[in-house]
Amino acid sequence: MTPHTVLLTGAAGQVGSALRDGLRGRFPVLRLTDNRNLGEAQAGEEIVPADLTNFDEVRDAMEGVGAVIHLGGIADEHTYERIRDVNFDGTYHVLEAARQLGVRRVAFASSIHAVGFYPRSEKIGPDVPVRPDTYYGVSKVFGEALGRMYFERYGVEFVGVRICSFQPRPKDARHLSTWLSPRDAVQLFERAVTTPDVGFLTVAGISGNTRRWMTPDGWDVLGYVPQDDAEAYAAEVEHLHGDPQDITEQRQGGIFVDPTYTGLAGKEN
């Protein structure tokens, strides 16, 4: 399946900007939405501003699309109220608009923080019990669960991609296990909206890292074959880490598992 028009929410964000560049020209129309400035539309792009907290705006942005890549939301820890309003309700608005408009596929940017409390010594697959490390992580668990319900109840196919550490290149030792390169992210999300008959699927959003903590279960269903491996940067970053006795160095979620970590709470106006 190759949808004519694909909607990309959160297109002004870090991952969204990379997918905007990487997916441009791969579909007849790439429609971009965000509540931030997206600049001028390039060839093959449409820009439809929308705030995820406003259902009518989300629904208007989704008119006529064949698939959605839902990246929009707060991409860090915040207060429960802000996470609820933007991530919980925003994901509901996306899925409900998809249902109402007959959109048959949603690819969702989930996160390692849905399972962040697993030890780094344990390699985990997508079917392990969730262990969220923050309100942000809980919002990703919610998104996956809501996606399951919309598939089972309404037939909206759903691919949850548990993004781990999206970066141009690894920055520290943790990224040797969690890195997702820009070109692998483009391939993975393109496969997530073009592979036919996936039903409901959750996969690890990482490159082909030698030291990965997540299994590649489901990659074969999508035909995802990562091109990058963080091991190429090992000599540069493997010495960059905190105290091995600290919980943030023992669990997969990193700094998010610190009970004092509040992310963006108190930092935004």
N, C-alpha and C positions, 0 to 999 in steps of 0.2 A: 504494500500500500504506500502510495506517495501522495500525501495530501497537497491540494493546490495552495491553500493558505494555512500557515502555521502561526499561531499567536504565541509570542514570547513575553511573559510577564516578568517584571523586575529587570527590564532590558537595560536600565542605566547602571545596574550593579556590576560588581567585579566579574562574576560568572556570566551575567547577562551581556556585558560588553564583549566578552570573548566569544560567546555564542553568536551574537549579532554579526561579528566579523566573520566567524567561521562558517556560519550557515547561510550567509548571504549568497544568493544564486543557486542554492541547492533545492529550493522550492520556488515555484513561480512567484509567490508572494510571502514575505516574512513580515508579519504585522507585529509591531513593537508597542508595548505599553509600560508605563511607569507613572508615578506621581512626581517624578523629577524630570529635568530637562533632557531630552533625547537628541537635541540638535536637529539638523536637517535630514530628511529622508533621503537615502541613497537609492540607486536603481534597484528595483525589486522589493523595496520596503514600503510599508505603510506605518504611520505613527498615529496612534489613538491614545491620548492621555487618559489615565484612569487611576482612581484610588481604590485599592483593594477593599477598603472598609465600606465602600459604596457599591451596593449590589447592582444598581441600575447602570452605573458606569462600567462595571465589569461585564455585565451582559451586553451592553452596547459594543464594547471592544471585541466581544466574541462572535458577533453576528457574521455568519458566512465562513467561519473557519472550519478546517477539517481536523485539526489536532491542536493541543495546547502544551507548551512547555512552561510549567509553572515554577518560576524561580522567585517570584515576588515575596516580600516579607522582611521582617527584621532578622538579620543574619548574625545575631549575637544574643547573649543573654540580656534581658531587660526586666522591668517589673512584670508581675503576672498580668496586670491590667493591660499593658501595652502589647504583650505577647498574645493575650486573648483577642484583643481588638484587631490586630493586624494579621497574625499568623493563623490563629484558630478560625476567626470569622472570615478572613480573606480566602483561606483555602476552601471553606464551605461555599463562599460566593463563586469561586471558580468552578467547583464541581457541580453546584446547583445550576449555574448558567449553562454549563456544558450539557447537563441533562435536559434542560428546557429547550435548548437549541439543537439538540440531536448530534452534538459533537461526540465522536465515539472513542477518542483516545486522549488521555491526559498523562503526561510525564511530569512527575513531581520531584522537586529538589528536596529530598530528605537529607539526613545527616548522620554522621558517626555519633552525634550526641544523643541519638535515640538509644544507643547502646554503650554510652561512654564510660559506664562503670565496670565494664569487663576488663579483666587484667590483660596487660600486654603479653603475658605469657600464654594466653589462650587464643587460638585461631578460631574465629567465629563465622558462621554462615548467616544468611538472611532469616533463617527460621528460629534462631535462638530467642528465648524470652527477652523482651525489651528491658533495658536498664538505663533510662534517661538520666542525664546528669544535671539538668537545669530546666527551667520553664521552657527555654528554647527547645531543648531536647524533647520535652513533653509535647510541644507543638508539632514536632515531626512524627512522633508516635501517633498523635491524633490524626495528622494528615494521612498517614498510611492506613490507619483504621477506617477513616472516612472513605478513602479510596476503595478499600475492600468492600465496604457497604454499598457504595455506588456501583461497583462492578456486579456484585451479587444481586442487588435489588433492581438495578436499572440497565445493566449491560454496558456501562461506560468502562472501557478497558483502561488499565492504570498500571504505570510502571513507576515505582519508587526508586530513585537513585540516591543511595546514602553517600552523599559527597563527604569526603574526609578532609583533605587539605588541598584546596584549589590554589595553586600558586604558579607563577611563571617558571619557577625552579625551586627545589627544596631549600629551606632556610635553616633547618636544624635537624638533629638526629631523629626526632619523632617523624619528620616528613619522609624519612627513608622507608617508612611503613605506610604512611597515609597519603602521600602525594598523588594528586590528580593533575596532569598536565593540561594546558589549554587544548592541544590538538586531540588528546584522548577524550576530553570532555565534549568536544564537538562531535566526535564519532559516536560516543556513548549516547548522547541525547538525540542525535539524528536517528540512530538505530531504535531508540525508545519510542519514536513516533512513526517510524516507517515499517518496522517488522510486523508482519501480519499475525493475527490470532495469538496474541500474548496473554490475553485474559488479565489476570492480576499477577504482578511480578515485582519482587524487591531484589535489588542487586547492589553490590558494593560499587561506590563511585570513586575508584582509584585507578591509577596506571598499573602496569604489569610489574609492580615492585617485588623484588626478590624477598624482601623482609616483611611483606604485607601481613597484617593481622586478620584480614577478612578473606574468606574464600571466594573463588570466582564463580560460585554457583549462580546460574542464570545468564552468565555472559554468553554461553553457547546458544541459548534461546534467542538472544538478540543478534548473534553474530558479531559481537564486540570483540575485537582483537587489539588490545592496547599496543601502542607503538613505543611507549616510553617506559623507563625503569629508573626510579630514583637512585638506584645503586651507582649510576654513572656519576653521581655527585657525592658519593660516600666520603671520599677523602677530604672534601671541602667542609662537610657538615657533621660528621659523626661524633666529633668532639664537642658539639654545641648542645648541651643539655643541662638540666638542673641536677639537684641532689637526688641520687637514685633511691634514697630512703623516703623521699617525699611522695605522697599519694599521687600528685600530678605527674610524676614520672613512672608510676606503676600502672596507671589505668589508661585506657585508650583515649578517653576524652581530654587528656591533658589538663590545662589550667581550668577547664570548665568544671572539673570535679572538686575543686577547692571550695569548701562551703562559704568562703568569704568572697568568692568571685561574683560580681554583679554586672559585669559587662557594660552596657550602655546606660544602665539605670543611673539617673542623676547627671548624665553627661549631655543629654539633649535638651534643647529649649522646649 
